[in-house]
Amino acid sequence: MDWIVAVSTDEIASGRLAPGSERDAQAAFREHGCVLLRGAFPRPTIEAMYDDYLSRCGALDARGMEDEAAKPPPNRFLRVGDARYEITLQVSGALGALEVIANSLLRQFLRPLLGDDMLLSGFTVVVSHPGASQQHIHRDYSHLFAEPGVAPSLPVYAVNAAVPLIDVDIVTGPTGIWLGSHRWAPNVVAQLQTMTSCSFQRGDCILLDYRTLHTGLPNLSHRARPIAYMVYTRPWFFDEVNHVNRISLDMSLEHYEQLPESARPLLIRALSQAIRTRWYEADMRGRAPRRDANNPSAWGKVGRNEPCACGSGRKYKQCHGRSA
């Protein structure tokens, strides 16, 4: 299976793939639209990430995440399949460690694909709960142009780096991939018999061209399966499909300011997201509190010239305020 390239302990320590490994990994990615870097992250790093995930979300089962996903936007939880949820977790702690989000070996591999000015554009965790059925077959994003024969021949514009936080065997439900599908025309239908899948190990990194067709396989085990996803893009691309009602990258300004100068260009989008969030909060502080239109007794003091909270469109003094 030439889409799998083993990473040695020496390569991890140096933060660089050896020339032969680099050549094989780049060739696999360009041909297949994906490559599995076997053992790209040290086990202790992944175990710390998993412990961090458990401390934040480990108490939530499928029903708990369903309830969270049902809340109005902006929302950290998004239902992406049966008993399957994508969570925008704050990039902090072990889930925000520099050796994870700005991993030297990963950046070395991605630069020839996305350029020196690439950005980290997303950080989420997808959790498949026991009993989750197979996810729909999909690309993370469609081809950029609809003209026949144009888009499939274009270079990659975004790469999804998947990092399993536990060992994932066939029973737990790894990712099924259609090798070479990043070059397929939009009307080509994926057939299950041509899908490729294999077990993932803690420390693996699966790199997917954003156009490559894939699916989350059923979780037939009794254990939740979390996989962290880091999306790296060319600076001009932003995913407006998967992140309509939520930010794709949650990093506080304080965390960003603690980063070394060498890592900040990669994470400038995180800074932009944080500033936009603060801007919204500052704007909301200057607004009147939102009132329940169906519960006038809980409105408190309302200015007589304010719009009535019942939604009638009239001033309060001309509506519910007439009897006050």
C-alpha positions as a Markdown table, in Angstrom:
| # | Residue | x | y | z |
|---|---|---|---|---|
| 1 | Met | 0.0 | 0.0 | 0.0 |
| 2 | Asp | 2.1 | 2.9 | -1.3 |
| 3 | Trp | 0.0 | 5.5 | 0.3 |
| 4 | Ile | 1.5 | 4.6 | 3.8 |
| 5 | Val | 4.9 | 6.0 | 4.7 |
| 6 | Ala | 6.5 | 5.1 | 8.0 |
| 7 | Val | 8.1 | 7.8 | 10.0 |
| 8 | Ser | 11.2 | 6.9 | 12.1 |
| 9 | Thr | 12.1 | 8.1 | 15.6 |
| 10 | Asp | 15.1 | 9.9 | 14.1 |
| 11 | Glu | 12.8 | 11.8 | 11.7 |
| 12 | Ile | 10.4 | 12.7 | 14.6 |
| 13 | Ala | 13.4 | 13.9 | 16.7 |
| 14 | Ser | 14.8 | 16.1 | 13.8 |
| 15 | Gly | 11.4 | 17.4 | 12.8 |
| 16 | Arg | 12.1 | 16.4 | 9.1 |
| 17 | Leu | 11.4 | 13.5 | 6.9 |
| 18 | Ala | 14.5 | 11.9 | 5.4 |
| 19 | Pro | 14.9 | 12.6 | 1.6 |
| 20 | Gly | 13.6 | 9.2 | 0.6 |
| 21 | Ser | 10.6 | 9.3 | 2.9 |
| 22 | Glu | 9.9 | 12.9 | 1.8 |
| 23 | Arg | 10.0 | 11.8 | -1.9 |
| 24 | Asp | 7.7 | 8.8 | -1.3 |
| 25 | Ala | 5.2 | 10.8 | 0.8 |
| 26 | Gln | 5.0 | 13.6 | -1.7 |
| 27 | Ala | 4.5 | 11.2 | -4.6 |
| 28 | Ala | 1.8 | 9.3 | -2.7 |
| 29 | Phe | -0.1 | 12.5 | -1.9 |
| 30 | Arg | 0.0 | 13.8 | -5.4 |
| 31 | Glu | -1.1 | 10.5 | -6.9 |
| 32 | His | -3.7 | 9.4 | -4.4 |
| 33 | Gly | -4.9 | 12.7 | -2.8 |
| 34 | Cys | -3.8 | 11.3 | 0.6 |
| 35 | Val | -0.9 | 9.8 | 2.5 |
| 36 | Leu | -0.7 | 8.2 | 5.9 |
| 37 | Leu | 2.4 | 9.2 | 7.8 |
| 38 | Arg | 2.7 | 6.2 | 10.2 |
| 39 | Gly | 3.9 | 7.3 | 13.6 |
| 40 | Ala | 4.4 | 11.0 | 12.8 |
| 41 | Phe | 3.6 | 12.2 | 16.3 |
| 42 | Pro | 5.2 | 10.8 | 19.5 |
| 43 | Arg | 2.8 | 8.7 | 21.6 |
| 44 | Pro | 3.1 | 10.9 | 24.7 |
| 45 | Thr | 1.9 | 13.9 | 22.7 |
| 46 | Ile | -1.2 | 12.0 | 21.5 |
| 47 | Glu | -1.9 | 10.6 | 25.0 |
| 48 | Ala | -1.8 | 14.2 | 26.4 |
| 49 | Met | -4.1 | 15.4 | 23.6 |
| 50 | Tyr | -6.5 | 12.5 | 24.4 |
| 51 | Asp | -6.5 | 13.3 | 28.2 |
| 52 | Asp | -7.2 | 16.9 | 27.3 |
| 53 | Tyr | -10.1 | 15.9 | 25.1 |
| 54 | Leu | -11.5 | 13.7 | 27.9 |
| 55 | Ser | -11.3 | 16.5 | 30.5 |
| 56 | Arg | -13.4 | 18.7 | 28.2 |
| 57 | Cys | -15.8 | 16.3 | 26.5 |
| 58 | Gly | -15.4 | 12.9 | 28.0 |
| 59 | Ala | -18.5 | 13.1 | 30.1 |
| 60 | Leu | -20.7 | 13.7 | 27.0 |
| 61 | Asp | -22.2 | 10.6 | 25.3 |
| 62 | Ala | -24.0 | 10.7 | 22.0 |
| 63 | Arg | -27.2 | 12.0 | 23.6 |
| 64 | Gly | -25.3 | 14.7 | 25.4 |
| 65 | Met | -23.6 | 15.8 | 22.2 |
| 66 | Glu | -27.0 | 15.7 | 20.3 |
| 67 | Asp | -28.4 | 18.1 | 22.9 |
| 68 | Glu | -25.4 | 20.4 | 22.5 |
| 69 | Ala | -25.7 | 20.4 | 18.7 |
| 70 | Ala | -29.4 | 21.3 | 18.9 |
| 71 | Lys | -28.6 | 24.7 | 20.6 |
| 72 | Pro | -28.7 | 27.8 | 18.4 |
| 73 | Pro | -25.6 | 29.1 | 16.7 |
| 74 | Pro | -22.9 | 30.0 | 17.4 |
| 75 | Asn | -22.3 | 26.5 | 18.5 |
| 76 | Arg | -19.2 | 24.3 | 19.1 |
| 77 | Phe | -21.0 | 21.1 | 18.3 |
| 78 | Leu | -22.2 | 20.1 | 14.8 |
| 79 | Arg | -23.9 | 16.8 | 13.9 |
| 80 | Val | -22.1 | 15.3 | 10.9 |
| 81 | Gly | -23.7 | 11.9 | 10.8 |
| 82 | Asp | -25.6 | 9.4 | 12.9 |
| 83 | Ala | -24.0 | 9.6 | 16.4 |
| 84 | Arg | -21.1 | 11.5 | 14.9 |
| 85 | Tyr | -20.2 | 15.1 | 15.9 |
| 86 | Glu | -17.6 | 17.7 | 15.0 |
| 87 | Ile | -16.5 | 19.9 | 17.9 |
| 88 | Thr | -14.6 | 23.2 | 17.7 |
| 89 | Leu | -12.5 | 23.0 | 20.8 |
| 90 | Gln | -10.4 | 25.9 | 22.0 |
| 91 | Val | -6.8 | 25.5 | 20.9 |
| 92 | Ser | -5.1 | 25.4 | 24.3 |
| 93 | Gly | -3.4 | 23.0 | 26.6 |
| 94 | Ala | -2.2 | 19.8 | 25.0 |
| 95 | Leu | -4.7 | 20.5 | 22.1 |
| 96 | Gly | -2.9 | 23.8 | 21.5 |
| 97 | Ala | 0.7 | 22.6 | 21.9 |
| 98 | Leu | 3.1 | 24.0 | 19.4 |
| 99 | Glu | 4.4 | 20.5 | 18.5 |
| 100 | Val | 0.8 | 19.8 | 17.4 |
| 101 | Ile | -0.5 | 22.8 | 15.6 |
| 102 | Ala | 2.8 | 23.9 | 14.2 |
| 103 | Asn | 4.6 | 20.6 | 14.0 |
| 104 | Ser | 7.9 | 20.9 | 12.2 |
| 105 | Leu | 7.7 | 17.6 | 10.3 |
| 106 | Leu | 4.2 | 18.3 | 9.2 |
| 107 | Arg | 5.1 | 21.9 | 8.0 |
| 108 | Gln | 8.0 | 20.5 | 6.1 |
| 109 | Phe | 5.8 | 18.2 | 4.2 |
| 110 | Leu | 3.0 | 20.8 | 3.5 |
| 111 | Arg | 5.2 | 23.7 | 2.3 |
| 112 | Pro | 5.8 | 22.2 | -1.2 |
| 113 | Leu | 2.0 | 21.7 | -1.5 |
| 114 | Leu | 0.6 | 24.9 | 0.0 |
| 115 | Gly | 3.5 | 27.3 | -0.1 |
| 116 | Asp | 5.5 | 29.1 | 2.6 |
| 117 | Asp | 2.6 | 31.4 | 3.4 |
| 118 | Met | 0.1 | 28.6 | 4.2 |
| 119 | Leu | -2.2 | 29.0 | 7.2 |
| 120 | Leu | -3.8 | 26.8 | 9.9 |
| 121 | Ser | -7.4 | 27.4 | 9.1 |
| 122 | Gly | -9.3 | 24.9 | 11.3 |
| 123 | Phe | -8.9 | 22.8 | 14.4 |
| 124 | Thr | -11.8 | 20.5 | 15.3 |
| 125 | Val | -12.3 | 17.0 | 16.8 |
| 126 | Val | -14.7 | 14.5 | 15.2 |
| 127 | Val | -16.2 | 12.0 | 17.6 |
| 128 | Ser | -17.9 | 8.8 | 16.4 |
| 129 | His | -19.9 | 7.2 | 19.2 |
| 130 | Pro | -20.7 | 3.5 | 19.6 |
| 131 | Gly | -23.4 | 2.5 | 17.1 |
| 132 | Ala | -22.6 | 5.3 | 14.6 |
| 133 | Ser | -23.5 | 4.2 | 11.1 |
| 134 | Gln | -21.3 | 4.9 | 8.0 |
| 135 | Gln | -21.1 | 8.6 | 7.2 |
| 136 | His | -22.1 | 9.8 | 3.8 |
| 137 | Ile | -19.4 | 9.8 | 1.1 |
| 138 | His | -18.1 | 13.3 | 0.7 |
| 139 | Arg | -15.3 | 15.7 | -0.2 |
| 140 | Asp | -14.4 | 18.2 | 2.5 |
| 141 | Tyr | -15.0 | 20.9 | -0.2 |
| 142 | Ser | -16.0 | 20.7 | -3.8 |
| 143 | His | -13.8 | 21.5 | -6.8 |
| 144 | Leu | -13.2 | 25.3 | -7.1 |
| 145 | Phe | -14.4 | 25.6 | -10.7 |
| 146 | Ala | -17.3 | 24.0 | -12.5 |
| 147 | Glu | -15.8 | 24.1 | -16.0 |
| 148 | Pro | -15.3 | 20.6 | -17.3 |
| 149 | Gly | -11.7 | 19.3 | -17.0 |
| 150 | Val | -10.4 | 22.4 | -15.2 |
| 151 | Ala | -10.6 | 21.9 | -11.5 |
| 152 | Pro | -9.3 | 18.3 | -11.2 |
| 153 | Ser | -6.1 | 19.3 | -12.8 |
| 154 | Leu | -5.4 | 22.2 | -10.4 |
| 155 | Pro | -3.0 | 22.0 | -7.5 |
| 156 | Val | -4.2 | 21.4 | -3.9 |
| 157 | Tyr | -5.6 | 24.4 | -2.1 |
| 158 | Ala | -6.3 | 22.8 | 1.4 |
| 159 | Val | -5.1 | 19.7 | 3.3 |
| 160 | Asn | -6.9 | 18.1 | 6.2 |
| 161 | Ala | -4.5 | 16.5 | 8.7 |
| 162 | Ala | -6.3 | 13.8 | 10.7 |
| 163 | Val | -4.7 | 12.7 | 14.0 |
| 164 | Pro | -6.4 | 9.8 | 15.8 |
| 165 | Leu | -6.4 | 10.2 | 19.6 |
| 166 | Ile | -6.8 | 6.4 | 20.1 |
| 167 | Asp | -5.9 | 3.3 | 18.2 |
| 168 | Val | -8.7 | 2.9 | 15.5 |
| 169 | Asp | -9.2 | -0.6 | 14.1 |
| 170 | Ile | -11.8 | -1.7 | 11.6 |
| 171 | Val | -14.4 | -2.4 | 14.4 |
| 172 | Thr | -14.0 | 1.2 | 15.8 |
| 173 | Gly | -14.4 | 2.7 | 12.4 |
| 174 | Pro | -11.5 | 4.3 | 10.6 |
| 175 | Thr | -11.8 | 6.5 | 7.5 |
| 176 | Gly | -12.6 | 5.0 | 4.2 |
| 177 | Ile | -10.8 | 6.7 | 1.3 |
| 178 | Trp | -11.1 | 6.6 | -2.5 |
| 179 | Leu | -7.6 | 6.9 | -3.7 |
| 180 | Gly | -7.1 | 9.3 | -6.6 |
| 181 | Ser | -10.6 | 10.8 | -6.3 |
| 182 | His | -9.2 | 14.3 | -5.9 |
| 183 | Arg | -8.7 | 14.1 | -9.7 |
| 184 | Trp | -12.2 | 12.8 | -10.4 |
| 185 | Ala | -14.8 | 14.9 | -12.2 |
| 186 | Pro | -17.7 | 16.0 | -10.0 |
| 187 | Asn | -20.1 | 13.5 | -11.6 |
| 188 | Val | -18.1 | 10.4 | -10.9 |
| 189 | Val | -19.8 | 8.2 | -8.3 |
| 190 | Ala | -17.7 | 6.4 | -5.7 |
| 191 | Gln | -18.3 | 2.7 | -5.4 |
| 192 | Leu | -17.9 | 1.0 | -2.0 |
| 193 | Gln | -15.9 | -1.9 | -3.5 |
| 194 | Thr | -13.1 | 0.5 | -4.6 |
| 195 | Met | -12.8 | 2.1 | -1.1 |
| 196 | Thr | -9.5 | 1.8 | 0.8 |
| 197 | Ser | -9.3 | 1.6 | 4.5 |
| 198 | Cys | -6.9 | 0.4 | 7.2 |
| 199 | Ser | -6.4 | 0.6 | 11.0 |
| 200 | Phe | -5.0 | 3.8 | 12.4 |
| 201 | Gln | -2.6 | 4.0 | 15.3 |
| 202 | Arg | -2.0 | 6.7 | 17.9 |
| 203 | Gly | 0.7 | 8.9 | 16.5 |
| 204 | Asp | -0.4 | 8.5 | 12.8 |
| 205 | Cys | -1.3 | 11.5 | 10.7 |
| 206 | Ile | -3.6 | 11.0 | 7.7 |
| 207 | Leu | -3.2 | 13.9 | 5.2 |
| 208 | Leu | -6.2 | 14.4 | 2.8 |
| 209 | Asp | -6.4 | 16.7 | -0.2 |
| 210 | Tyr | -9.7 | 18.6 | 0.5 |
| 211 | Arg | -11.1 | 17.2 | -2.7 |
| 212 | Thr | -10.5 | 13.6 | -1.9 |
| 213 | Leu | -13.7 | 11.5 | -1.4 |
| 214 | His | -13.9 | 9.7 | 2.0 |
| 215 | Thr | -16.3 | 8.5 | 4.6 |
| 216 | Gly | -16.3 | 7.7 | 8.3 |
| 217 | Leu | -16.9 | 3.9 | 8.7 |
| 218 | Pro | -19.4 | 2.5 | 11.3 |
| 219 | Asn | -18.3 | 2.4 | 14.9 |
| 220 | Leu | -19.2 | -1.2 | 15.9 |
| 221 | Ser | -17.2 | -1.0 | 19.2 |
| 222 | His | -18.3 | 0.1 | 22.7 |
| 223 | Arg | -15.8 | 3.1 | 22.7 |
| 224 | Ala | -16.1 | 6.6 | 21.4 |
| 225 | Arg | -13.6 | 7.4 | 18.6 |
| 226 | Pro | -12.2 | 10.9 | 18.6 |
| 227 | Ile | -10.0 | 12.2 | 15.8 |
| 228 | Ala | -8.4 | 15.7 | 15.7 |
| 229 | Tyr | -8.5 | 17.5 | 12.4 |
| 230 | Met | -6.2 | 20.4 | 11.5 |
| 231 | Val | -6.9 | 22.1 | 8.2 |
| 232 | Tyr | -4.0 | 23.9 | 6.5 |
| 233 | Thr | -4.8 | 26.1 | 3.5 |
| 234 | Arg | -3.4 | 28.5 | 1.0 |
| 235 | Pro | -3.9 | 32.0 | 2.4 |
| 236 | Trp | -6.6 | 33.0 | -0.1 |
| 237 | Phe | -8.9 | 30.0 | 0.8 |
| 238 | Phe | -11.4 | 29.9 | 3.6 |
| 239 | Asp | -14.0 | 27.2 | 4.0 |
| 240 | Glu | -17.4 | 28.9 | 3.9 |
| 241 | Val | -19.3 | 25.6 | 3.7 |
| 242 | Asn | -18.4 | 23.7 | 6.8 |
| 243 | His | -18.1 | 26.7 | 9.1 |
| 244 | Val | -21.2 | 28.9 | 8.4 |
| 245 | Asn | -22.6 | 29.1 | 11.9 |
| 246 | Arg | -19.3 | 28.8 | 13.9 |
| 247 | Ile | -15.7 | 29.7 | 13.8 |
| 248 | Ser | -13.3 | 27.1 | 12.5 |
| 249 | Leu | -10.5 | 27.9 | 14.8 |
| 250 | Asp | -10.9 | 28.9 | 18.5 |
| 251 | Met | -7.7 | 30.4 | 20.0 |
| 252 | Ser | -7.7 | 33.1 | 22.6 |
| 253 | Leu | -5.7 | 36.3 | 22.0 |
| 254 | Glu | -3.7 | 35.5 | 25.1 |
| 255 | His | -2.7 | 32.1 | 23.7 |
| 256 | Tyr | -1.7 | 33.6 | 20.4 |
| 257 | Glu | 0.4 | 36.3 | 22.1 |
| 258 | Gln | 2.3 | 33.6 | 23.9 |
| 259 | Leu | 3.4 | 31.9 | 20.7 |
| 260 | Pro | 6.9 | 32.4 | 19.4 |
| 261 | Glu | 7.3 | 34.8 | 16.5 |
| 262 | Ser | 8.3 | 32.0 | 14.2 |
| 263 | Ala | 4.9 | 30.3 | 14.5 |
| 264 | Arg | 2.7 | 33.4 | 14.3 |
| 265 | Pro | 2.5 | 33.7 | 10.5 |
| 266 | Leu | 1.1 | 30.2 | 10.3 |
| 267 | Leu | -1.6 | 31.1 | 12.9 |
| 268 | Ile | -2.6 | 34.5 | 11.7 |
| 269 | Arg | -6.1 | 33.3 | 11.0 |
| 270 | Ala | -6.5 | 32.3 | 14.6 |
| 271 | Leu | -5.6 | 35.8 | 15.6 |
| 272 | Ser | -8.3 | 37.1 | 13.1 |
| 273 | Gln | -10.9 | 34.8 | 14.5 |
| 274 | Ala | -10.1 | 35.8 | 18.1 |
| 275 | Ile | -10.3 | 39.5 | 17.3 |
| 276 | Arg | -13.7 | 39.1 | 15.5 |
| 277 | Thr | -15.0 | 37.2 | 18.5 |
| 278 | Arg | -13.9 | 40.0 | 20.8 |
| 279 | Trp | -15.4 | 42.6 | 18.5 |
| 280 | Tyr | -18.8 | 40.8 | 18.6 |
| 281 | Glu | -18.6 | 40.6 | 22.4 |
| 282 | Ala | -17.8 | 44.3 | 22.7 |
| 283 | Asp | -20.7 | 45.2 | 20.4 |
| 284 | Met | -23.1 | 43.1 | 22.4 |
| 285 | Arg | -22.1 | 44.8 | 25.6 |
| 286 | Gly | -23.5 | 48.0 | 24.2 |
| 287 | Arg | -26.9 | 46.5 | 23.4 |
| 288 | Ala | -30.0 | 46.0 | 25.5 |
| 289 | Pro | -30.5 | 42.5 | 27.0 |
| 290 | Arg | -32.5 | 40.1 | 24.9 |
| 291 | Arg | -35.9 | 39.5 | 26.4 |
| 292 | Asp | -38.3 | 36.5 | 26.1 |
| 293 | Ala | -41.1 | 37.7 | 23.9 |
| 294 | Asn | -43.6 | 35.3 | 25.5 |
| 295 | Asn | -42.8 | 36.3 | 29.1 |
| 296 | Pro | -43.5 | 40.0 | 29.7 |
| 297 | Ser | -43.2 | 39.5 | 33.5 |
| 298 | Ala | -39.5 | 38.8 | 33.1 |
| 299 | Trp | -38.7 | 41.9 | 30.9 |
| 300 | Gly | -37.8 | 44.1 | 33.8 |
| 301 | Lys | -37.6 | 47.9 | 33.2 |
| 302 | Val | -38.3 | 48.8 | 29.6 |
| 303 | Gly | -37.9 | 52.3 | 28.1 |
| 304 | Arg | -41.2 | 53.6 | 26.9 |
| 305 | Asn | -39.8 | 54.4 | 23.4 |
| 306 | Glu | -38.0 | 51.1 | 23.0 |
| 307 | Pro | -39.4 | 48.5 | 20.5 |
| 308 | Cys | -41.7 | 46.2 | 22.3 |
| 309 | Ala | -40.1 | 42.9 | 23.2 |
| 310 | Cys | -43.2 | 41.0 | 22.0 |
| 311 | Gly | -42.1 | 41.6 | 18.4 |
| 312 | Ser | -45.1 | 43.6 | 17.3 |
| 313 | Gly | -42.9 | 46.3 | 15.8 |
| 314 | Arg | -44.6 | 49.0 | 17.9 |
| 315 | Lys | -43.0 | 51.1 | 20.7 |
| 316 | Tyr | -43.4 | 49.6 | 24.2 |
| 317 | Lys | -45.6 | 52.6 | 25.3 |
| 318 | Gln | -48.0 | 51.8 | 22.4 |
| 319 | Cys | -48.1 | 48.1 | 23.0 |
| 320 | His | -47.5 | 46.2 | 26.3 |
| 321 | Gly | -46.6 | 49.4 | 28.0 |
| 322 | Arg | -50.1 | 50.9 | 27.7 |
| 323 | Ser | -51.2 | 48.9 | 30.6 |
| 324 | Ala | -48.1 | 49.4 | 32.7 |
